[in-house]
Amino acid sequence: MRSIAVFEAKNRFSELLNAVEHGEEITITRHGCPVARIVSVSTPSQAAQGQRERVSGIMTRLRSLRHGVSLGASPSEAIEDGRD
């Protein structure tokens, strides 16, 4: 991933877009601090893919935890008990 200052990014925007189209990620900085990231819309970034995998794993784990667990009452009975 390449970092570039705002002023330079404005002057080289077309070049940066070409780099992004070829899979590069570019971070735009202001006074040395990251403020934005340019990524291609056609390919998911590694962070997005990693997040999808983590969420999928967590959902699988949650589904496995619910097997064999019951509320001890039907949903309508639980609702009625909660109204007391």
DRENROTI-856522 format. One record per atom (N, C-alpha, C): chain; residue in three letters; x negated, y negated, z negated; atom name. Coordinates in pm, whole numbers, plus 50000, padded with zeros to 5 digits. Atoms other than C-alpha are relative to their C-alpha. Layout:
BEGIN
ATOM  unit  code     px     py     pz  site
ATOM     A   ALA      X      Y      Z    CA
...
END
This chain:
BEGIN
ATOM  unit  code     px     py     pz  site
ATOM     A   MET  49914  50117  50000     N
ATOM     A   MET  50000  50000  50000    CA
ATOM     A   MET  49910  49877  50000     C
ATOM     A   ARG  50078  50122  49985     N
ATOM     A   ARG  49865  49661  50099    CA
ATOM     A   ARG  50072  49885  49931     C
ATOM     A   SER  49944  50120  50062     N
ATOM     A   SER  49917  49336  49905    CA
ATOM     A   SER  49956  49879  50080     C
ATOM     A   ILE  50029  50119  49923     N
ATOM     A   ILE  49934  48999  50073    CA
ATOM     A   ILE  50071  49880  49936     C
ATOM     A   ALA  49943  50121  50060     N
ATOM     A   ALA  49997  48642  49951    CA
ATOM     A   ALA  50114  49946  50088     C
ATOM     A   VAL  49883  50054  49930     N
ATOM     A   VAL  50319  48460  50047    CA
ATOM     A   VAL  49958  49917  50121     C
ATOM     A   PHE  50042  50088  49890     N
ATOM     A   PHE  50141  48199  50260    CA
ATOM     A   PHE  49948  50081  50118     C
ATOM     A   GLU  50054  49917  49893     N
ATOM     A   GLU  49952  48462  50458    CA
ATOM     A   GLU  50110  50085  50063     C
ATOM     A   ALA  49889  49919  49948     N
ATOM     A   ALA  50268  48676  50492    CA
ATOM     A   ALA  50085  49918  50097     C
ATOM     A   LYS  49921  50085  49910     N
ATOM     A   LYS  50454  48382  50647    CA
ATOM     A   LYS  49930  49986  50135     C
ATOM     A   ASN  50075  50020  49876     N
ATOM     A   ASN  50177  48333  50903    CA
ATOM     A   ASN  49982  50127  50081     C
ATOM     A   ARG  50026  49872  49932     N
ATOM     A   ARG  50145  48703  50988    CA
ATOM     A   ARG  50121  50093  49995     C
ATOM     A   PHE  49879  49921  50022     N
ATOM     A   PHE  50506  48818  50954    CA
ATOM     A   PHE  50020  50108  50107     C
ATOM     A   SER  49981  49902  49892     N
ATOM     A   SER  50530  48990  51296    CA
ATOM     A   SER  49902  50116  49987     C
ATOM     A   GLU  50101  49896  50018     N
ATOM     A   GLU  50207  49177  51232    CA
ATOM     A   GLU  50037  50092  49883     C
ATOM     A   LEU  49959  49920  50117     N
ATOM     A   LEU  50336  49290  50891    CA
ATOM     A   LEU  50117  50092  50035     C
ATOM     A   LEU  49887  49916  49959     N
ATOM     A   LEU  50661  49416  51045    CA
ATOM     A   LEU  49954  50117  50084     C
ATOM     A   ASN  50055  49889  49920     N
ATOM     A   ASN  50463  49621  51296    CA
ATOM     A   ASN  49936  50105  49910     C
ATOM     A   ALA  50064  49906  50093     N
ATOM     A   ALA  50262  49776  51012    CA
ATOM     A   ALA  50106  50080  49924     C
ATOM     A   VAL  49892  49933  50074     N
ATOM     A   VAL  50583  49856  50821    CA
ATOM     A   VAL  50069  50102  50090     C
ATOM     A   GLU  49938  49905  49907     N
ATOM     A   GLU  50733  50020  51130    CA
ATOM     A   GLU  49917  50128  50015     C
ATOM     A   HIS  50089  49884  49990     N
ATOM     A   HIS  50433  50253  51129    CA
ATOM     A   HIS  49979  50068  49864     C
ATOM     A   GLY  50001  49929  50126     N
ATOM     A   GLY  50497  50362  50769    CA
ATOM     A   GLY  49928  49934  49885     C
ATOM     A   GLU  50073  50067  50108     N
ATOM     A   GLU  50292  50113  50568    CA
ATOM     A   GLU  50098  49923  49911     C
ATOM     A   GLU  49924  50084  50093     N
ATOM     A   GLU  50437  49947  50256    CA
ATOM     A   GLU  49915  49879  49965     C
ATOM     A   ILE  50074  50124  50025     N
ATOM     A   ILE  50340  49586  50192    CA
ATOM     A   ILE  50064  49928  49883     C
ATOM     A   THR  49955  50077  50115     N
ATOM     A   THR  50366  49397  49865    CA
ATOM     A   THR  49966  49854  50021     C
ATOM     A   ILE  50020  50145  49988     N
ATOM     A   ILE  50410  49019  49881    CA
ATOM     A   ILE  49975  49945  49859     C
ATOM     A   THR  50034  50055  50132     N
ATOM     A   THR  50245  48830  49594    CA
ATOM     A   THR  50008  49848  50001     C
ATOM     A   ARG  50003  50145  50021     N
ATOM     A   ARG  50280  48478  49458    CA
ATOM     A   ARG  49911  49976  49879     C
ATOM     A   HIS  50098  50027  50106     N
ATOM     A   HIS  49986  48354  49250    CA
ATOM     A   HIS  49949  50131  49939     C
ATOM     A   GLY  50055  49872  50043     N
ATOM     A   GLY  49863  48714  49232    CA
ATOM     A   GLY  50100  50096  49937     C
ATOM     A   CYS  49897  49914  50060     N
ATOM     A   CYS  50191  48855  49093    CA
ATOM     A   CYS  50094  50053  50108     C
ATOM     A   PRO  49909  49945  49899     N
ATOM     A   PRO  50403  49094  49303    CA
ATOM     A   PRO  50141  49943  49985     C
ATOM     A   VAL  49864  50053  50002     N
ATOM     A   VAL  50739  48943  49399    CA
ATOM     A   VAL  50094  50072  50095     C
ATOM     A   ALA  49915  49929  49904     N
ATOM     A   ALA  50862  49156  49690    CA
ATOM     A   ALA  49919  50112  50064     C
ATOM     A   ARG  50064  49889  49929     N
ATOM     A   ARG  50792  49472  49884    CA
ATOM     A   ARG  50073  50019  50132     C
ATOM     A   ILE  49941  49974  49869     N
ATOM     A   ILE  50849  49532  50254    CA
ATOM     A   ILE  49978  50147  50032     C
ATOM     A   VAL  50007  49858  49965     N
ATOM     A   VAL  50929  49893  50348    CA
ATOM     A   VAL  50090  50025  50120     C
ATOM     A   SER  49920  49964  49885     N
ATOM     A   SER  51071  50060  50655    CA
ATOM     A   SER  50136  50054  49956     C
ATOM     A   VAL  49867  49948  50032     N
ATOM     A   VAL  51443  50131  50653    CA
ATOM     A   VAL  50021  50139  50057     C
ATOM     A   SER  49980  49871  49936     N
ATOM     A   SER  51403  50440  50871    CA
ATOM     A   SER  49943  50117  49921     C
ATOM     A   THR  50058  49892  50079     N
ATOM     A   THR  51192  50641  50626    CA
ATOM     A   THR  50009  49965  49852     C
ATOM     A   PRO  49992  50029  50143     N
ATOM     A   PRO  51260  50668  50252    CA
ATOM     A   PRO  49860  49992  49939     C
ATOM     A   SER  50129  50013  50067     N
ATOM     A   SER  50974  50555  50032    CA
ATOM     A   SER  49980  50117  49904     C
ATOM     A   GLN  50030  49892  50092     N
ATOM     A   GLN  50801  50801  49804    CA
ATOM     A   GLN  50071  49979  49867     C
ATOM     A   ALA  49932  50027  50126     N
ATOM     A   ALA  50950  50628  49501    CA
ATOM     A   ALA  50148  50037  50008     C
ATOM     A   ALA  49859  49966  49983     N
ATOM     A   ALA  51304  50663  49636    CA
ATOM     A   ALA  50019  50150  50007     C
ATOM     A   GLN  49990  49854  49989     N
ATOM     A   GLN  51246  51027  49726    CA
ATOM     A   GLN  49976  50064  49863     C
ATOM     A   GLY  50027  49947  50134     N
ATOM     A   GLY  51097  51095  49382    CA
ATOM     A   GLY  50117  49979  49906     C
ATOM     A   GLN  49885  50028  50084     N
ATOM     A   GLN  51393  50930  49215    CA
ATOM     A   GLN  50115  50095  50034     C
ATOM     A   ARG  49894  49906  49961     N
ATOM     A   ARG  51637  51144  49416    CA
ATOM     A   ARG  49974  50139  49942     C
ATOM     A   GLU  50034  49869  50054     N
ATOM     A   GLU  51451  51457  49309    CA
ATOM     A   GLU  50020  50006  49849     C
ATOM     A   ARG  49980  50003  50146     N
ATOM     A   ARG  51453  51353  48942    CA
ATOM     A   ARG  50148  50004  49964     C
ATOM     A   VAL  49856  50004  50027     N
ATOM     A   VAL  51825  51274  48949    CA
ATOM     A   VAL  50063  50136  50029     C
ATOM     A   SER  49948  49869  49965     N
ATOM     A   SER  51900  51602  49123    CA
ATOM     A   SER  49966  50103  49892     C
ATOM     A   GLY  50042  49908  50106     N
ATOM     A   GLY  51701  51793  48861    CA
ATOM     A   GLY  50077  49978  49871     C
ATOM     A   ILE  49925  50032  50122     N
ATOM     A   ILE  51875  51614  48576    CA
ATOM     A   ILE  50145  50047  50012     C
ATOM     A   MET  49862  49955  49981     N
ATOM     A   MET  52220  51683  48724    CA
ATOM     A   MET  50010  50152  49991     C
ATOM     A   THR  50002  49854  50009     N
ATOM     A   THR  52132  52052  48762    CA
ATOM     A   THR  49990  50043  49855     C
ATOM     A   ARG  50018  49967  50143     N
ATOM     A   ARG  52017  52062  48399    CA
ATOM     A   ARG  50128  49973  49921     C
ATOM     A   LEU  49875  50032  50069     N
ATOM     A   LEU  52336  51891  48277    CA
ATOM     A   LEU  50108  50103  50032     C
ATOM     A   ARG  49900  49899  49964     N
ATOM     A   ARG  52552  52137  48470    CA
ATOM     A   ARG  49973  50132  49928     C
ATOM     A   SER  50032  49875  50068     N
ATOM     A   SER  52366  52430  48314    CA
ATOM     A   SER  50031  49991  49850     C
ATOM     A   LEU  49973  50017  50143     N
ATOM     A   LEU  52414  52286  47964    CA
ATOM     A   LEU  50149  50014  49967     C
ATOM     A   ARG  49857  49996  50030     N
ATOM     A   ARG  52792  52271  47996    CA
ATOM     A   ARG  50059  50140  50001     C
ATOM     A   HIS  49948  49864  49996     N
ATOM     A   HIS  52834  52646  48059    CA
ATOM     A   HIS  50007  50058  49859     C
ATOM     A   GLY  49981  49939  50131     N
ATOM     A   GLY  52977  52819  47753    CA
ATOM     A   GLY  50038  49901  49891     C
ATOM     A   VAL  49964  50102  50099     N
ATOM     A   VAL  53067  52492  47579    CA
ATOM     A   VAL  50145  49962  50022     C
ATOM     A   SER  49860  50041  49988     N
ATOM     A   SER  53427  52406  47502    CA
ATOM     A   SER  50029  49892  49897     C
ATOM     A   LEU  49960  50106  50091     N
ATOM     A   LEU  53604  52121  47331    CA
ATOM     A   LEU  50075  50055  49878     C
ATOM     A   GLY  49920  49944  50108     N
ATOM     A   GLY  53803  52355  47108    CA
ATOM     A   GLY  50148  49967  50015     C
ATOM     A   ALA  49862  50037  49973     N
ATOM     A   ALA  54123  52212  47253    CA
ATOM     A   ALA  50010  49965  50148     C
ATOM     A   SER  49981  50041  49861     N
ATOM     A   SER  54275  52133  47589    CA
ATOM     A   SER  49979  49848  50009     C
ATOM     A   PRO  50017  50146  49987     N
ATOM     A   PRO  54214  51784  47729    CA
ATOM     A   PRO  50120  49922  49947     C
ATOM     A   SER  49882  50072  50049     N
ATOM     A   SER  54574  51681  47653    CA
ATOM     A   SER  50006  50002  49847     C
ATOM     A   GLU  50002  49994  50147     N
ATOM     A   GLU  54540  51802  47291    CA
ATOM     A   GLU  49892  49908  49944     C
ATOM     A   ALA  50107  50089  50046     N
ATOM     A   ALA  54212  51612  47254    CA
ATOM     A   ALA  50044  49854  50009     C
ATOM     A   ILE  49950  50136  49985     N
ATOM     A   ILE  54379  51297  47385    CA
ATOM     A   ILE  50100  49967  49889     C
ATOM     A   GLU  49902  50021  50108     N
ATOM     A   GLU  54668  51337  47140    CA
ATOM     A   GLU  49933  49985  49865     C
ATOM     A   ASP  50072  50010  50127     N
ATOM     A   ASP  54428  51393  46850    CA
ATOM     A   ASP  49930  49867  49989     C
ATOM     A   GLY  50069  50129  50001     N
ATOM     A   GLY  54241  51077  46950    CA
ATOM     A   GLY  50093  49883  49977     C
ATOM     A   ARG  49904  50109  50018     N
ATOM     A   ARG  54559  50871  46928    CA
ATOM     A   ARG  50041  49984  49855     C
ATOM     A   ASP  49960  50010  50141     N
ATOM     A   ASP  54608  50940  46559    CA
ATOM     A   ASP  49921  49898  49924     C
END
